[in-house]
Amino acid sequence: MRKETILVVEDESNIIELVKYNLEDAGFKVITAMKGDTGLDMARKNKPDLLVLDLMLPEINGIEITKTLKQNEKTSHIPIIILTAKAQEADRIVGLELGADDYVTKPFSPRELVARVKAVLRRKQEAPRAKVFKAGTLEVDTSKHTVLIKGKEAELTSKEFDLLTALMEADGRVLTRDFLLEHVWGYDHSANIETRTVDMHIGQLRKKLKNESERVVTVKNVGYRFDSE
């Protein structure tokens, strides 16, 4: 059975060793790079199953790498998990907007990172649900993977699309953050994952929904629901 290949691009050797050890222990093949330009070349050449990418890198930073890979049809399918320091909130948001699938904040738990890698890969392998959802001027087609607002296409990341689809499919039911982490991100209940991941994606999703953003309703201390009326 083929081992899935994870490319880790990180400029701190101790972090590379930690990540490599834990991912290999979880059954993955791991290749590494310590510079941005080297990492970008390896991503293009090896086309790994997933990329774990630090933002602050010598030569080329993680944001530019994400942008370059997502704009190329030969590499746009590669899932990306960003490693980021808490002070890099703005860069983290930019990374998600460019199409990164998730982020992990330094310092991080190796167990959490492995859980996120497994979850992203699991979601990638699942077959899409062929459904069309409509609410007001909003239309979501899961087979075409498109979101239209007043007939114009909105550019959502894959995770924002999955999040919106889950909310619309719930048909007004409130979905907790834990439920969304499990069903949209694929995280196991036993994984200690911060629920701010959900809140951050909801914030970005609302911006892109524009005049339909108020349909994504916050239910205090519980989670979120979609208002289709």
Buried (B, 14 or more C-beta within 10 A) or exposed (E): EEEBBBBBBBBBEEBBEBBBEBBEEBEBBBBBBBBBBBBBEBBBEEBBBBBBBBBBBEBBBBBBBBBBBBEEEEBEEBBBBBBBBEEBEEBBBBBBBBBBBBBBBBEBEBEBBBBBBBBBBEBBEEEEEEEEBEBBBBBBBBEEEBBBBEEEEBEBBBBBBBBBBBBBBBEEEBBBBBBBBBBBBBBEEEBEBEEEBBEBBBEBBBEBBEEBBEBBEEEEEEBBBBEBE
